[in-house]
Amino acid sequence: MLSEKMQAALNDQVNMEFNAFYTYLSMSAHFENQGYRGFARWMRHHATEENGHAMKLYDYINERRGKVTLKTLGDPPTEWANPVTVFEDALKHEQKVTASINRLVDLAYVERDHATASFLQWFVDEQVEEEAVVDAVLNDLRRVGDFGPGLFMLDNQLGAGAPGEATADPT
């Protein structure tokens, strides 16, 4: 069984992951509105991943005979100045999630909850990948700047599934 403290912290993480889902979906909607279909597809794919992360935690809490407690999600941002600012926000969000996962691992060790510490290792590894992928796109966007043909190419590349990215339609 989960301690009350561990259960509360895992529930906070479930809600953080659902917030990430909502934020990435809002970023996708923004890009769709701006005519960047590739960026929109990429963000929607990542929204789906974040929803999966939330559900993985949700299922774990239930498997450990805990109680899932969902909270109200706040409104996500809906406007950004340009693609760079969208991906800067995405990277900041991933870094926030990473810090939260790390605190969960620390708590699992303090609580001597070895099963949860083991379970959370998947999230630790996933966050390394998440930050690296977002950072790589951000670096490409910074290199391209406002150069229209470069943005067009990068948008098409992300929409087609860049190396290391899933190419399956997230819908």
Disulfide bonds with the S-S distance in Angstrom:
none
